[in-house]
C-alpha cells in the first residue's frame, strides 16, 4: 500500500491512499511550529477493518520522527491509538 504525501495548503498536510483516482484513505494534520496537530483520519468503507488507519498513522509517525516533530492527537482515531499503545510515546506532544 503506497501512501502519498500531500501539501494541502495553509500548513495542512496529509498522507493519502489513492487507487484509480479515488481517495480510499487519508490522515491529515495542521503543522503548528514543530507539532503536527492530527485532526482527521478517513478510511473508505471497502477498506475498513483492514488496518489502513493504523498504517496511515504509522506513516505519519515515521514522518514526525524523520522531521523531529511531535504529534498532538485531536482526531478520535489518533486519540484512541495514542491511549491504547505506547509505540507513539516518542512523538506525542
BADOLUM-936986 format. One record per atom (N, C-alpha, C, O): residue number from 1; residue in three letters; atom name; y, x, z. Coordinates in steps of 0.1 Angstrom, whole numbers, plus 5000, padded with zeros to 4 digits. Layout:
N
<zati->NUM; vexke->ALA; kolfi->CA; y->Y; x->X; z->Z>;
...
END
This chain:
93
<zati->1; vexke->UNK; kolfi->N; y->4988; x->5009; z->5000>;
<zati->1; vexke->UNK; kolfi->CA; y->5000; x->5000; z->5000>;
<zati->1; vexke->UNK; kolfi->C; y->5012; x->5009; z->5000>;
<zati->1; vexke->UNK; kolfi->O; y->5014; x->5017; z->5009>;
<zati->2; vexke->UNK; kolfi->N; y->5021; x->5007; z->4990>;
<zati->2; vexke->UNK; kolfi->CA; y->5032; x->5016; z->4988>;
<zati->2; vexke->UNK; kolfi->C; y->5045; x->5008; z->4992>;
<zati->2; vexke->UNK; kolfi->O; y->5048; x->4998; z->4987>;
<zati->3; vexke->UNK; kolfi->N; y->5052; x->5013; z->5002>;
<zati->3; vexke->UNK; kolfi->CA; y->5065; x->5007; z->5007>;
<zati->3; vexke->UNK; kolfi->C; y->5076; x->5014; z->5001>;
<zati->3; vexke->UNK; kolfi->O; y->5077; x->5027; z->5001>;
<zati->4; vexke->UNK; kolfi->N; y->5086; x->5007; z->4996>;
<zati->4; vexke->UNK; kolfi->CA; y->5098; x->5013; z->4990>;
<zati->4; vexke->UNK; kolfi->C; y->5110; x->5012; z->5000>;
<zati->4; vexke->UNK; kolfi->O; y->5112; x->5002; z->5006>;
<zati->5; vexke->UNK; kolfi->N; y->5117; x->5023; z->5001>;
<zati->5; vexke->UNK; kolfi->CA; y->5129; x->5024; z->5010>;
<zati->5; vexke->UNK; kolfi->C; y->5140; x->5019; z->5002>;
<zati->5; vexke->UNK; kolfi->O; y->5142; x->5023; z->4990>;
<zati->6; vexke->UNK; kolfi->N; y->5148; x->5010; z->5008>;
<zati->6; vexke->UNK; kolfi->CA; y->5159; x->5003; z->5001>;
<zati->6; vexke->UNK; kolfi->C; y->5172; x->5004; z->5009>;
<zati->6; vexke->UNK; kolfi->O; y->5171; x->5002; z->5021>;
<zati->7; vexke->UNK; kolfi->N; y->5183; x->5007; z->5003>;
<zati->7; vexke->UNK; kolfi->CA; y->5196; x->5006; z->5009>;
<zati->7; vexke->UNK; kolfi->C; y->5201; x->4993; z->5005>;
<zati->7; vexke->UNK; kolfi->O; y->5204; x->4991; z->4993>;
<zati->8; vexke->UNK; kolfi->N; y->5203; x->4984; z->5014>;
<zati->8; vexke->UNK; kolfi->CA; y->5208; x->4970; z->5011>;
<zati->8; vexke->UNK; kolfi->C; y->5223; x->4968; z->5012>;
<zati->8; vexke->UNK; kolfi->O; y->5228; x->4958; z->5008>;
<zati->9; vexke->UNK; kolfi->N; y->5230; x->4978; z->5016>;
<zati->9; vexke->UNK; kolfi->CA; y->5245; x->4978; z->5017>;
<zati->9; vexke->UNK; kolfi->C; y->5249; x->4975; z->5032>;
<zati->9; vexke->UNK; kolfi->O; y->5241; x->4969; z->5040>;
<zati->10; vexke->UNK; kolfi->N; y->5262; x->4979; z->5035>;
<zati->10; vexke->UNK; kolfi->CA; y->5267; x->4976; z->5048>;
<zati->10; vexke->UNK; kolfi->C; y->5259; x->4982; z->5059>;
<zati->10; vexke->UNK; kolfi->O; y->5257; x->4975; z->5069>;
<zati->11; vexke->UNK; kolfi->N; y->5253; x->4994; z->5057>;
<zati->11; vexke->UNK; kolfi->CA; y->5245; x->5001; z->5067>;
<zati->11; vexke->UNK; kolfi->C; y->5232; x->4993; z->5071>;
<zati->11; vexke->UNK; kolfi->O; y->5226; x->4995; z->5081>;
<zati->12; vexke->UNK; kolfi->N; y->5227; x->4985; z->5061>;
<zati->12; vexke->UNK; kolfi->CA; y->5215; x->4977; z->5062>;
<zati->12; vexke->UNK; kolfi->C; y->5205; x->4984; z->5053>;
<zati->12; vexke->UNK; kolfi->O; y->5207; x->4987; z->5041>;
<zati->13; vexke->UNK; kolfi->N; y->5193; x->4986; z->5059>;
<zati->13; vexke->UNK; kolfi->CA; y->5182; x->4993; z->5051>;
<zati->13; vexke->UNK; kolfi->C; y->5169; x->4986; z->5053>;
<zati->13; vexke->UNK; kolfi->O; y->5168; x->4977; z->5062>;
<zati->14; vexke->UNK; kolfi->N; y->5159; x->4989; z->5045>;
<zati->14; vexke->UNK; kolfi->CA; y->5146; x->4982; z->5046>;
<zati->14; vexke->UNK; kolfi->C; y->5135; x->4991; z->5040>;
<zati->14; vexke->UNK; kolfi->O; y->5137; x->5000; z->5032>;
<zati->15; vexke->UNK; kolfi->N; y->5123; x->4988; z->5044>;
<zati->15; vexke->UNK; kolfi->CA; y->5111; x->4992; z->5037>;
<zati->15; vexke->UNK; kolfi->C; y->5105; x->4979; z->5032>;
<zati->15; vexke->UNK; kolfi->O; y->5104; x->4969; z->5039>;
<zati->16; vexke->UNK; kolfi->N; y->5102; x->4978; z->5019>;
<zati->16; vexke->UNK; kolfi->CA; y->5097; x->4966; z->5012>;
<zati->16; vexke->UNK; kolfi->C; y->5084; x->4969; z->5005>;
<zati->16; vexke->UNK; kolfi->O; y->5081; x->4980; z->5000>;
<zati->17; vexke->UNK; kolfi->N; y->5075; x->4959; z->5005>;
<zati->17; vexke->UNK; kolfi->CA; y->5063; x->4959; z->4998>;
<zati->17; vexke->UNK; kolfi->C; y->5065; x->4949; z->4986>;
<zati->17; vexke->UNK; kolfi->O; y->5066; x->4937; z->4989>;
<zati->18; vexke->UNK; kolfi->N; y->5066; x->4954; z->4974>;
<zati->18; vexke->UNK; kolfi->CA; y->5068; x->4946; z->4962>;
<zati->18; vexke->UNK; kolfi->C; y->5057; x->4948; z->4953>;
<zati->18; vexke->UNK; kolfi->O; y->5053; x->4959; z->4949>;
<zati->19; vexke->UNK; kolfi->N; y->5051; x->4936; z->4948>;
<zati->19; vexke->UNK; kolfi->CA; y->5040; x->4937; z->4939>;
<zati->19; vexke->UNK; kolfi->C; y->5043; x->4927; z->4928>;
<zati->19; vexke->UNK; kolfi->O; y->5046; x->4915; z->4930>;
<zati->20; vexke->UNK; kolfi->N; y->5042; x->4932; z->4915>;
<zati->20; vexke->UNK; kolfi->CA; y->5045; x->4924; z->4903>;
<zati->20; vexke->UNK; kolfi->C; y->5059; x->4917; z->4904>;
<zati->20; vexke->UNK; kolfi->O; y->5061; x->4906; z->4900>;
<zati->21; vexke->UNK; kolfi->N; y->5069; x->4924; z->4910>;
<zati->21; vexke->UNK; kolfi->CA; y->5082; x->4919; z->4911>;
<zati->21; vexke->UNK; kolfi->C; y->5085; x->4910; z->4922>;
<zati->21; vexke->UNK; kolfi->O; y->5096; x->4904; z->4924>;
<zati->22; vexke->UNK; kolfi->N; y->5075; x->4907; z->4931>;
<zati->22; vexke->UNK; kolfi->CA; y->5076; x->4898; z->4942>;
<zati->22; vexke->UNK; kolfi->C; y->5075; x->4905; z->4955>;
<zati->22; vexke->UNK; kolfi->O; y->5066; x->4913; z->4957>;
<zati->23; vexke->UNK; kolfi->N; y->5085; x->4902; z->4964>;
<zati->23; vexke->UNK; kolfi->CA; y->5086; x->4909; z->4977>;
<zati->23; vexke->UNK; kolfi->C; y->5076; x->4902; z->4986>;
<zati->23; vexke->UNK; kolfi->O; y->5077; x->4890; z->4989>;
<zati->24; vexke->UNK; kolfi->N; y->5066; x->4909; z->4990>;
<zati->24; vexke->UNK; kolfi->CA; y->5055; x->4904; z->4998>;
<zati->24; vexke->UNK; kolfi->C; y->5056; x->4908; z->5013>;
<zati->24; vexke->UNK; kolfi->O; y->5049; x->4902; z->5022>;
<zati->25; vexke->UNK; kolfi->N; y->5064; x->4918; z->5016>;
<zati->25; vexke->UNK; kolfi->CA; y->5066; x->4923; z->5029>;
<zati->25; vexke->UNK; kolfi->C; y->5079; x->4931; z->5031>;
<zati->25; vexke->UNK; kolfi->O; y->5083; x->4937; z->5021>;
<zati->26; vexke->UNK; kolfi->N; y->5085; x->4930; z->5042>;
<zati->26; vexke->UNK; kolfi->CA; y->5098; x->4937; z->5044>;
<zati->26; vexke->UNK; kolfi->C; y->5101; x->4939; z->5059>;
<zati->26; vexke->UNK; kolfi->O; y->5098; x->4930; z->5067>;
<zati->27; vexke->UNK; kolfi->N; y->5106; x->4951; z->5063>;
<zati->27; vexke->UNK; kolfi->CA; y->5112; x->4953; z->5076>;
<zati->27; vexke->UNK; kolfi->C; y->5126; x->4958; z->5074>;
<zati->27; vexke->UNK; kolfi->O; y->5128; x->4967; z->5066>;
<zati->28; vexke->UNK; kolfi->N; y->5136; x->4952; z->5081>;
<zati->28; vexke->UNK; kolfi->CA; y->5150; x->4956; z->5079>;
<zati->28; vexke->UNK; kolfi->C; y->5156; x->4960; z->5092>;
<zati->28; vexke->UNK; kolfi->O; y->5152; x->4957; z->5103>;
<zati->29; vexke->UNK; kolfi->N; y->5166; x->4969; z->5090>;
<zati->29; vexke->UNK; kolfi->CA; y->5174; x->4973; z->5102>;
<zati->29; vexke->UNK; kolfi->C; y->5188; x->4976; z->5097>;
<zati->29; vexke->UNK; kolfi->O; y->5191; x->4979; z->5086>;
<zati->30; vexke->UNK; kolfi->N; y->5197; x->4975; z->5108>;
<zati->30; vexke->UNK; kolfi->CA; y->5211; x->4980; z->5106>;
<zati->30; vexke->UNK; kolfi->C; y->5212; x->4993; z->5113>;
<zati->30; vexke->UNK; kolfi->O; y->5207; x->4994; z->5125>;
<zati->31; vexke->UNK; kolfi->N; y->5218; x->5003; z->5107>;
<zati->31; vexke->UNK; kolfi->CA; y->5219; x->5016; z->5113>;
<zati->31; vexke->UNK; kolfi->C; y->5233; x->5016; z->5120>;
<zati->31; vexke->UNK; kolfi->O; y->5243; x->5015; z->5114>;
<zati->32; vexke->UNK; kolfi->N; y->5232; x->5018; z->5133>;
<zati->32; vexke->UNK; kolfi->CA; y->5244; x->5019; z->5142>;
<zati->32; vexke->UNK; kolfi->C; y->5244; x->5033; z->5148>;
<zati->32; vexke->UNK; kolfi->O; y->5237; x->5035; z->5158>;
<zati->33; vexke->UNK; kolfi->N; y->5251; x->5042; z->5143>;
<zati->33; vexke->UNK; kolfi->CA; y->5251; x->5056; z->5147>;
<zati->33; vexke->UNK; kolfi->C; y->5237; x->5062; z->5145>;
<zati->33; vexke->UNK; kolfi->O; y->5233; x->5063; z->5133>;
<zati->34; vexke->UNK; kolfi->N; y->5230; x->5066; z->5155>;
<zati->34; vexke->UNK; kolfi->CA; y->5217; x->5071; z->5154>;
<zati->34; vexke->UNK; kolfi->C; y->5206; x->5061; z->5158>;
<zati->34; vexke->UNK; kolfi->O; y->5195; x->5065; z->5162>;
<zati->35; vexke->UNK; kolfi->N; y->5209; x->5048; z->5158>;
<zati->35; vexke->UNK; kolfi->CA; y->5200; x->5038; z->5162>;
<zati->35; vexke->UNK; kolfi->C; y->5197; x->5028; z->5151>;
<zati->35; vexke->UNK; kolfi->O; y->5207; x->5023; z->5145>;
<zati->36; vexke->UNK; kolfi->N; y->5185; x->5026; z->5148>;
<zati->36; vexke->UNK; kolfi->CA; y->5180; x->5016; z->5138>;
<zati->36; vexke->UNK; kolfi->C; y->5178; x->5003; z->5146>;
<zati->36; vexke->UNK; kolfi->O; y->5169; x->5002; z->5154>;
<zati->37; vexke->UNK; kolfi->N; y->5187; x->4993; z->5144>;
<zati->37; vexke->UNK; kolfi->CA; y->5185; x->4980; z->5151>;
<zati->37; vexke->UNK; kolfi->C; y->5176; x->4972; z->5142>;
<zati->37; vexke->UNK; kolfi->O; y->5180; x->4967; z->5132>;
<zati->38; vexke->UNK; kolfi->N; y->5163; x->4971; z->5147>;
<zati->38; vexke->UNK; kolfi->CA; y->5153; x->4964; z->5139>;
<zati->38; vexke->UNK; kolfi->C; y->5155; x->4949; z->5140>;
<zati->38; vexke->UNK; kolfi->O; y->5152; x->4944; z->5151>;
<zati->39; vexke->UNK; kolfi->N; y->5159; x->4943; z->5129>;
<zati->39; vexke->UNK; kolfi->CA; y->5163; x->4929; z->5131>;
<zati->39; vexke->UNK; kolfi->C; y->5155; x->4919; z->5123>;
<zati->39; vexke->UNK; kolfi->O; y->5156; x->4907; z->5125>;
<zati->40; vexke->UNK; kolfi->N; y->5145; x->4923; z->5115>;
<zati->40; vexke->UNK; kolfi->CA; y->5138; x->4913; z->5107>;
<zati->40; vexke->UNK; kolfi->C; y->5125; x->4919; z->5101>;
<zati->40; vexke->UNK; kolfi->O; y->5125; x->4931; z->5096>;
<zati->41; vexke->UNK; kolfi->N; y->5114; x->4912; z->5103>;
<zati->41; vexke->UNK; kolfi->CA; y->5101; x->4916; z->5097>;
<zati->41; vexke->UNK; kolfi->C; y->5096; x->4903; z->5089>;
<zati->41; vexke->UNK; kolfi->O; y->5096; x->4892; z->5095>;
<zati->42; vexke->UNK; kolfi->N; y->5092; x->4905; z->5077>;
<zati->42; vexke->UNK; kolfi->CA; y->5087; x->4894; z->5069>;
<zati->42; vexke->UNK; kolfi->C; y->5074; x->4899; z->5062>;
<zati->42; vexke->UNK; kolfi->O; y->5073; x->4910; z->5057>;
<zati->43; vexke->UNK; kolfi->N; y->5064; x->4890; z->5063>;
<zati->43; vexke->UNK; kolfi->CA; y->5051; x->4892; z->5055>;
<zati->43; vexke->UNK; kolfi->C; y->5048; x->4879; z->5049>;
<zati->43; vexke->UNK; kolfi->O; y->5047; x->4868; z->5055>;
<zati->44; vexke->UNK; kolfi->N; y->5045; x->4879; z->5036>;
<zati->44; vexke->UNK; kolfi->CA; y->5041; x->4867; z->5029>;
<zati->44; vexke->UNK; kolfi->C; y->5029; x->4860; z->5035>;
<zati->44; vexke->UNK; kolfi->O; y->5020; x->4867; z->5040>;
<zati->45; vexke->UNK; kolfi->N; y->5027; x->4848; z->5033>;
<zati->45; vexke->UNK; kolfi->CA; y->5016; x->4840; z->5038>;
<zati->45; vexke->UNK; kolfi->C; y->5002; x->4846; z->5033>;
<zati->45; vexke->UNK; kolfi->O; y->4993; x->4846; z->5040>;
<zati->46; vexke->UNK; kolfi->N; y->5002; x->4850; z->5021>;
<zati->46; vexke->UNK; kolfi->CA; y->4990; x->4855; z->5015>;
<zati->46; vexke->UNK; kolfi->C; y->4985; x->4869; z->5021>;
<zati->46; vexke->UNK; kolfi->O; y->4973; x->4872; z->5020>;
<zati->47; vexke->UNK; kolfi->N; y->4994; x->4876; z->5028>;
<zati->47; vexke->UNK; kolfi->CA; y->4991; x->4889; z->5034>;
<zati->47; vexke->UNK; kolfi->C; y->4990; x->4888; z->5049>;
<zati->47; vexke->UNK; kolfi->O; y->4987; x->4898; z->5055>;
<zati->48; vexke->UNK; kolfi->N; y->4994; x->4877; z->5055>;
<zati->48; vexke->UNK; kolfi->CA; y->4994; x->4876; z->5070>;
<zati->48; vexke->UNK; kolfi->C; y->4980; x->4879; z->5075>;
<zati->48; vexke->UNK; kolfi->O; y->4970; x->4875; z->5069>;
<zati->49; vexke->UNK; kolfi->N; y->4980; x->4885; z->5087>;
<zati->49; vexke->UNK; kolfi->CA; y->4967; x->4888; z->5093>;
<zati->49; vexke->UNK; kolfi->C; y->4960; x->4900; z->5088>;
<zati->49; vexke->UNK; kolfi->O; y->4949; x->4903; z->5092>;
<zati->50; vexke->UNK; kolfi->N; y->4966; x->4908; z->5079>;
<zati->50; vexke->UNK; kolfi->CA; y->4960; x->4920; z->5073>;
<zati->50; vexke->UNK; kolfi->C; y->4967; x->4933; z->5079>;
<zati->50; vexke->UNK; kolfi->O; y->4964; x->4944; z->5073>;
<zati->51; vexke->UNK; kolfi->N; y->4976; x->4931; z->5089>;
<zati->51; vexke->UNK; kolfi->CA; y->4982; x->4943; z->5095>;
<zati->51; vexke->UNK; kolfi->C; y->4994; x->4949; z->5087>;
<zati->51; vexke->UNK; kolfi->O; y->4998; x->4960; z->5089>;
<zati->52; vexke->UNK; kolfi->N; y->4999; x->4941; z->5078>;
<zati->52; vexke->UNK; kolfi->CA; y->5010; x->4946; z->5070>;
<zati->52; vexke->UNK; kolfi->C; y->5023; x->4948; z->5078>;
<zati->52; vexke->UNK; kolfi->O; y->5030; x->4958; z->5076>;
<zati->53; vexke->UNK; kolfi->N; y->5026; x->4939; z->5087>;
<zati->53; vexke->UNK; kolfi->CA; y->5038; x->4940; z->5096>;
<zati->53; vexke->UNK; kolfi->C; y->5037; x->4953; z->5104>;
<zati->53; vexke->UNK; kolfi->O; y->5047; x->4960; z->5105>;
<zati->54; vexke->UNK; kolfi->N; y->5025; x->4956; z->5109>;
<zati->54; vexke->UNK; kolfi->CA; y->5024; x->4969; z->5117>;
<zati->54; vexke->UNK; kolfi->C; y->5025; x->4981; z->5107>;
<zati->54; vexke->UNK; kolfi->O; y->5032; x->4991; z->5111>;
<zati->55; vexke->UNK; kolfi->N; y->5020; x->4980; z->5095>;
<zati->55; vexke->UNK; kolfi->CA; y->5022; x->4991; z->5086>;
<zati->55; vexke->UNK; kolfi->C; y->5037; x->4993; z->5083>;
<zati->55; vexke->UNK; kolfi->O; y->5041; x->5004; z->5081>;
<zati->56; vexke->UNK; kolfi->N; y->5044; x->4982; z->5081>;
<zati->56; vexke->UNK; kolfi->CA; y->5059; x->4983; z->5079>;
<zati->56; vexke->UNK; kolfi->C; y->5066; x->4990; z->5091>;
<zati->56; vexke->UNK; kolfi->O; y->5074; x->4998; z->5089>;
<zati->57; vexke->UNK; kolfi->N; y->5062; x->4985; z->5103>;
<zati->57; vexke->UNK; kolfi->CA; y->5068; x->4991; z->5115>;
<zati->57; vexke->UNK; kolfi->C; y->5064; x->5006; z->5116>;
<zati->57; vexke->UNK; kolfi->O; y->5073; x->5014; z->5120>;
<zati->58; vexke->UNK; kolfi->N; y->5052; x->5009; z->5113>;
<zati->58; vexke->UNK; kolfi->CA; y->5048; x->5023; z->5114>;
<zati->58; vexke->UNK; kolfi->C; y->5056; x->5032; z->5104>;
<zati->58; vexke->UNK; kolfi->O; y->5060; x->5043; z->5107>;
<zati->59; vexke->UNK; kolfi->N; y->5058; x->5026; z->5092>;
<zati->59; vexke->UNK; kolfi->CA; y->5066; x->5034; z->5082>;
<zati->59; vexke->UNK; kolfi->C; y->5080; x->5036; z->5087>;
<zati->59; vexke->UNK; kolfi->O; y->5086; x->5046; z->5085>;
<zati->60; vexke->UNK; kolfi->N; y->5086; x->5025; z->5093>;
<zati->60; vexke->UNK; kolfi->CA; y->5100; x->5026; z->5099>;
<zati->60; vexke->UNK; kolfi->C; y->5100; x->5037; z->5110>;
<zati->60; vexke->UNK; kolfi->O; y->5110; x->5044; z->5111>;
<zati->61; vexke->UNK; kolfi->N; y->5090; x->5037; z->5118>;
<zati->61; vexke->UNK; kolfi->CA; y->5089; x->5046; z->5129>;
<zati->61; vexke->UNK; kolfi->C; y->5088; x->5061; z->5124>;
<zati->61; vexke->UNK; kolfi->O; y->5094; x->5070; z->5130>;
<zati->62; vexke->UNK; kolfi->N; y->5080; x->5063; z->5114>;
<zati->62; vexke->UNK; kolfi->CA; y->5079; x->5076; z->5108>;
<zati->62; vexke->UNK; kolfi->C; y->5093; x->5080; z->5102>;
<zati->62; vexke->UNK; kolfi->O; y->5097; x->5092; z->5104>;
<zati->63; vexke->UNK; kolfi->N; y->5100; x->5071; z->5096>;
<zati->63; vexke->UNK; kolfi->CA; y->5114; x->5074; z->5091>;
<zati->63; vexke->UNK; kolfi->C; y->5123; x->5077; z->5103>;
<zati->63; vexke->UNK; kolfi->O; y->5130; x->5087; z->5102>;
<zati->64; vexke->UNK; kolfi->N; y->5122; x->5070; z->5114>;
<zati->64; vexke->UNK; kolfi->CA; y->5130; x->5073; z->5126>;
<zati->64; vexke->UNK; kolfi->C; y->5128; x->5087; z->5131>;
<zati->64; vexke->UNK; kolfi->O; y->5137; x->5094; z->5134>;
<zati->65; vexke->UNK; kolfi->N; y->5115; x->5091; z->5131>;
<zati->65; vexke->UNK; kolfi->CA; y->5111; x->5104; z->5136>;
<zati->65; vexke->UNK; kolfi->C; y->5116; x->5115; z->5127>;
<zati->65; vexke->UNK; kolfi->O; y->5122; x->5125; z->5132>;
<zati->66; vexke->UNK; kolfi->N; y->5115; x->5113; z->5114>;
<zati->66; vexke->UNK; kolfi->CA; y->5119; x->5123; z->5104>;
<zati->66; vexke->UNK; kolfi->C; y->5134; x->5125; z->5105>;
<zati->66; vexke->UNK; kolfi->O; y->5139; x->5136; z->5103>;
<zati->67; vexke->UNK; kolfi->N; y->5142; x->5114; z->5107>;
<zati->67; vexke->UNK; kolfi->CA; y->5156; x->5114; z->5107>;
<zati->67; vexke->UNK; kolfi->C; y->5162; x->5116; z->5121>;
<zati->67; vexke->UNK; kolfi->O; y->5174; x->5116; z->5123>;
<zati->68; vexke->UNK; kolfi->N; y->5154; x->5118; z->5131>;
<zati->68; vexke->UNK; kolfi->CA; y->5158; x->5119; z->5145>;
<zati->68; vexke->UNK; kolfi->C; y->5166; x->5107; z->5149>;
<zati->68; vexke->UNK; kolfi->O; y->5177; x->5109; z->5155>;
<zati->69; vexke->UNK; kolfi->N; y->5161; x->5095; z->5146>;
<zati->69; vexke->UNK; kolfi->CA; y->5168; x->5083; z->5150>;
<zati->69; vexke->UNK; kolfi->C; y->5160; x->5076; z->5161>;
<zati->69; vexke->UNK; kolfi->O; y->5148; x->5079; z->5163>;
<zati->70; vexke->UNK; kolfi->N; y->5166; x->5066; z->5168>;
<zati->70; vexke->UNK; kolfi->CA; y->5160; x->5058; z->5177>;
<zati->70; vexke->UNK; kolfi->C; y->5159; x->5044; z->5171>;
<zati->70; vexke->UNK; kolfi->O; y->5166; x->5040; z->5162>;
<zati->71; vexke->UNK; kolfi->N; y->5150; x->5035; z->5177>;
<zati->71; vexke->UNK; kolfi->CA; y->5149; x->5022; z->5172>;
<zati->71; vexke->UNK; kolfi->C; y->5151; x->5012; z->5184>;
<zati->71; vexke->UNK; kolfi->O; y->5146; x->5013; z->5194>;
<zati->72; vexke->UNK; kolfi->N; y->5159; x->5002; z->5181>;
<zati->72; vexke->UNK; kolfi->CA; y->5162; x->4991; z->5191>;
<zati->72; vexke->UNK; kolfi->C; y->5155; x->4978; z->5185>;
<zati->72; vexke->UNK; kolfi->O; y->5158; x->4974; z->5174>;
<zati->73; vexke->UNK; kolfi->N; y->5146; x->4973; z->5193>;
<zati->73; vexke->UNK; kolfi->CA; y->5139; x->4961; z->5189>;
<zati->73; vexke->UNK; kolfi->C; y->5147; x->4948; z->5191>;
<zati->73; vexke->UNK; kolfi->O; y->5151; x->4945; z->5202>;
<zati->74; vexke->UNK; kolfi->N; y->5150; x->4941; z->5180>;
<zati->74; vexke->UNK; kolfi->CA; y->5157; x->4928; z->5181>;
<zati->74; vexke->UNK; kolfi->C; y->5147; x->4917; z->5175>;
<zati->74; vexke->UNK; kolfi->O; y->5146; x->4907; z->5181>;
<zati->75; vexke->UNK; kolfi->N; y->5141; x->4921; z->5164>;
<zati->75; vexke->UNK; kolfi->CA; y->5132; x->4912; z->5157>;
<zati->75; vexke->UNK; kolfi->C; y->5120; x->4909; z->5167>;
<zati->75; vexke->UNK; kolfi->O; y->5115; x->4918; z->5174>;
<zati->76; vexke->UNK; kolfi->N; y->5115; x->4897; z->5167>;
<zati->76; vexke->UNK; kolfi->CA; y->5105; x->4893; z->5177>;
<zati->76; vexke->UNK; kolfi->C; y->5092; x->4901; z->5175>;
<zati->76; vexke->UNK; kolfi->O; y->5085; x->4904; z->5184>;
<zati->77; vexke->UNK; kolfi->N; y->5089; x->4904; z->5162>;
<zati->77; vexke->UNK; kolfi->CA; y->5076; x->4911; z->5160>;
<zati->77; vexke->UNK; kolfi->C; y->5078; x->4925; z->5166>;
<zati->77; vexke->UNK; kolfi->O; y->5069; x->4930; z->5172>;
<zati->78; vexke->UNK; kolfi->N; y->5089; x->4932; z->5163>;
<zati->78; vexke->UNK; kolfi->CA; y->5091; x->4946; z->5168>;
<zati->78; vexke->UNK; kolfi->C; y->5092; x->4946; z->5184>;
<zati->78; vexke->UNK; kolfi->O; y->5086; x->4955; z->5190>;
<zati->79; vexke->UNK; kolfi->N; y->5098; x->4936; z->5190>;
<zati->79; vexke->UNK; kolfi->CA; y->5098; x->4934; z->5204>;
<zati->79; vexke->UNK; kolfi->C; y->5084; x->4934; z->5210>;
<zati->79; vexke->UNK; kolfi->O; y->5080; x->4941; z->5219>;
<zati->80; vexke->UNK; kolfi->N; y->5076; x->4925; z->5204>;
<zati->80; vexke->UNK; kolfi->CA; y->5062; x->4924; z->5208>;
<zati->80; vexke->UNK; kolfi->C; y->5054; x->4937; z->5206>;
<zati->80; vexke->UNK; kolfi->O; y->5046; x->4940; z->5215>;
<zati->81; vexke->UNK; kolfi->N; y->5056; x->4943; z->5195>;
<zati->81; vexke->UNK; kolfi->CA; y->5049; x->4956; z->5192>;
<zati->81; vexke->UNK; kolfi->C; y->5053; x->4966; z->5202>;
<zati->81; vexke->UNK; kolfi->O; y->5044; x->4974; z->5207>;
<zati->82; vexke->UNK; kolfi->N; y->5065; x->4967; z->5205>;
<zati->82; vexke->UNK; kolfi->CA; y->5070; x->4977; z->5215>;
<zati->82; vexke->UNK; kolfi->C; y->5065; x->4975; z->5229>;
<zati->82; vexke->UNK; kolfi->O; y->5061; x->4984; z->5236>;
<zati->83; vexke->UNK; kolfi->N; y->5064; x->4962; z->5232>;
<zati->83; vexke->UNK; kolfi->CA; y->5058; x->4958; z->5245>;
<zati->83; vexke->UNK; kolfi->C; y->5043; x->4960; z->5246>;
<zati->83; vexke->UNK; kolfi->O; y->5038; x->4963; z->5257>;
<zati->84; vexke->UNK; kolfi->N; y->5036; x->4958; z->5235>;
<zati->84; vexke->UNK; kolfi->CA; y->5022; x->4959; z->5235>;
<zati->84; vexke->UNK; kolfi->C; y->5016; x->4973; z->5235>;
<zati->84; vexke->UNK; kolfi->O; y->5005; x->4976; z->5240>;
<zati->85; vexke->UNK; kolfi->N; y->5024; x->4983; z->5229>;
<zati->85; vexke->UNK; kolfi->CA; y->5018; x->4996; z->5227>;
<zati->85; vexke->UNK; kolfi->C; y->5029; x->5007; z->5231>;
<zati->85; vexke->UNK; kolfi->O; y->5041; x->5004; z->5230>;
<zati->86; vexke->UNK; kolfi->N; y->5024; x->5018; z->5236>;
<zati->86; vexke->UNK; kolfi->CA; y->5033; x->5029; z->5239>;
<zati->86; vexke->UNK; kolfi->C; y->5034; x->5039; z->5227>;
<zati->86; vexke->UNK; kolfi->O; y->5040; x->5049; z->5229>;
<zati->87; vexke->UNK; kolfi->N; y->5028; x->5036; z->5216>;
<zati->87; vexke->UNK; kolfi->CA; y->5029; x->5045; z->5204>;
<zati->87; vexke->UNK; kolfi->C; y->5043; x->5047; z->5199>;
<zati->87; vexke->UNK; kolfi->O; y->5045; x->5056; z->5191>;
<zati->88; vexke->UNK; kolfi->N; y->5052; x->5038; z->5202>;
<zati->88; vexke->UNK; kolfi->CA; y->5066; x->5039; z->5197>;
<zati->88; vexke->UNK; kolfi->C; y->5075; x->5044; z->5208>;
<zati->88; vexke->UNK; kolfi->O; y->5087; x->5044; z->5206>;
<zati->89; vexke->UNK; kolfi->N; y->5070; x->5048; z->5220>;
<zati->89; vexke->UNK; kolfi->CA; y->5079; x->5051; z->5231>;
<zati->89; vexke->UNK; kolfi->C; y->5089; x->5063; z->5227>;
<zati->89; vexke->UNK; kolfi->O; y->5100; x->5063; z->5232>;
<zati->90; vexke->UNK; kolfi->N; y->5085; x->5072; z->5218>;
<zati->90; vexke->UNK; kolfi->CA; y->5093; x->5083; z->5215>;
<zati->90; vexke->UNK; kolfi->C; y->5105; x->5079; z->5206>;
<zati->90; vexke->UNK; kolfi->O; y->5115; x->5086; z->5205>;
<zati->91; vexke->UNK; kolfi->N; y->5105; x->5067; z->5200>;
<zati->91; vexke->UNK; kolfi->CA; y->5116; x->5063; z->5191>;
<zati->91; vexke->UNK; kolfi->C; y->5123; x->5051; z->5197>;
<zati->91; vexke->UNK; kolfi->O; y->5133; x->5046; z->5191>;
<zati->92; vexke->UNK; kolfi->N; y->5119; x->5046; z->5209>;
<zati->92; vexke->UNK; kolfi->CA; y->5126; x->5034; z->5215>;
<zati->92; vexke->UNK; kolfi->C; y->5140; x->5039; z->5219>;
<zati->92; vexke->UNK; kolfi->O; y->5142; x->5049; z->5225>;
<zati->93; vexke->UNK; kolfi->N; y->5150; x->5030; z->5216>;
<zati->93; vexke->UNK; kolfi->CA; y->5164; x->5033; z->5221>;
<zati->93; vexke->UNK; kolfi->C; y->5165; x->5029; z->5235>;
<zati->93; vexke->UNK; kolfi->O; y->5176; x->5031; z->5241>;
END
